[in-house]
Amino acid sequence: MILSPNGVKLIQSFESLRLLSYQDEKGVWTNGWGHTGPDVTPAQTIDQNQAFVWFAKDVAWAERAVGDLSKVPLNQNEFDALVSLVFNIGRSRLAKSKLLSKLNAGDRNGAAAEFLTFRLVDGQPSDGLYKRRWQEAKLFTSRN
């Protein structure tokens, strides 16, 4: 599966385009649409083309992670919500999560409720992450 236009829109609504690097809530240097890594440096300026290249690479990585970790068939909305989550929290956190355990056991409602557990930054609730997780859970449970 690949991320749908709705999934792209969801991620980009929370990962606003930034062409000058900045530190996220955890202090991680970030650029483009939420891109992090050794290729992001302080005071780095990129153009929109580079932001699109990084976004495509990051989405492809998150898509593979969801495909590898999910042991049950997913509909497009479930897949998009999970890709958005992995894009933000990383593969290893999903791999160790109750959300994935519940999903793979066939408990979709239980999995949906687990999205909201990923809303803390350094142990403190984040309003931004709460809103994102709520939107992801809403997408995950919507049937089109």
N, C-alpha and C positions, 0 to 999 in steps of 0.2 A: 504494500500500500504506500501511497504517497500523501503528503499533507495537502488538503484541499484549500481552495481560496479562502474558505471560512476559517480554517486553521491558521493560515498565513495572517489573515486580518486580526485574529485573536492575539497571536504572539506579538505582532507589530503594534497593536494597541497598547500593550504593556511594556514593550521594549522600544520606546520611541527612538527614532533615528537621531543619533548624535554623531556629528562628524569630528568633534574634538573630544579626545579621550577624557574620561571622568572616572571617579571612584564610586562604585555602587555602595549599597547600604552596608556591605561587609568590608568595604575598602579595597575591592578588587578592581584593577584598571579595566575599563570597558570602553568599547567603541562600536560604531555602527548600530545595529539592532541587537544589543546585548551580547556582542562578541567579546570573549575574554581569551586570554592565553599569552604565551610569550611574545606573540607578534603585536601586542598592544602595549604601548609605552606611555608614560606621562607626557602631557602636552602634545600628543600626536594628533595631527590633522589628516583625515582621509577624505576622499571624494565619494559620491554616492555609488559610483561603480564598484569601488572596493567594499562598501557596505553591502551591496547586493551579492558580491562574491562570497564574503564571509557568511552572510545570512544563509545562502544556499548550502554552503559547506556545513554549517551548524545544524540546519534543518535535516540534511541528509544523515548526519551522525545520530540525531535524535530519532529519526524514522527507523534507522537500523536497530537502535537500542530497543525501541518499543516492539519491533518485529521479532527480535531475538528473545525478549523476556516474556512476551505474552504467549500463553499456551492455549488460549481460547480464541475463537474467531471474534474479530472486532468489527463493529460497523464504522462508518466513516467518522461519525461524531465522537465515538469513543476513542478511535485512533488519534484524531486531531487533538482532543483534550489531553491525552497521554503524551503526545509529542510536545505540546506546549509545556506540560509539567517537566518532562525530561530536559527540554531546552533550557529550563530555568534551574532545575535542581541537580541534573546530571544522572547518568546511568546507574552509578553505584548506589545512590540513595533510593532510587526506585527499586533496584534489585533486592534490597534489604527490607523493603517496606511491607507493612500490613496491607496497603492498598493492592500491591501486586499479588500477595498471597490470597487475598479475598477474591480478586479478579480471576486468578487462575483456578480457584476452587469453584468458580461459577457464581459467586456472590457479588453481582454487579451493584446492587444497592449499598452493600457494605463497602465496596471499593469506592463508590461515589462519595460516601461520607468521609472517607480517609483523605480526600483532597485537602480538606481544611486543616489537616495536621501539619501541612507544609507551609506554615504562615509565620514562622518565627525567624528572627535575625538575632543571632547571639543570645538565644533564649528569651527574647522579648517579642511580643506580637507586633507585626507590621501591618498597618492599614492597607498599604499597597499590595502586599502579598495576600491578605485576606480577600481583597477584591478580585485579584487574579484567580485565586483558588476557587472562589465562589463561581466565577464565570466558567472556569474549566469544568467544575462539577456540573454546572447547569448544562453545558454543552455535552458532557459525557452522558447525561441522562436524557437528553432530548432525542426524540425519534423523528426522523424525516423520511 
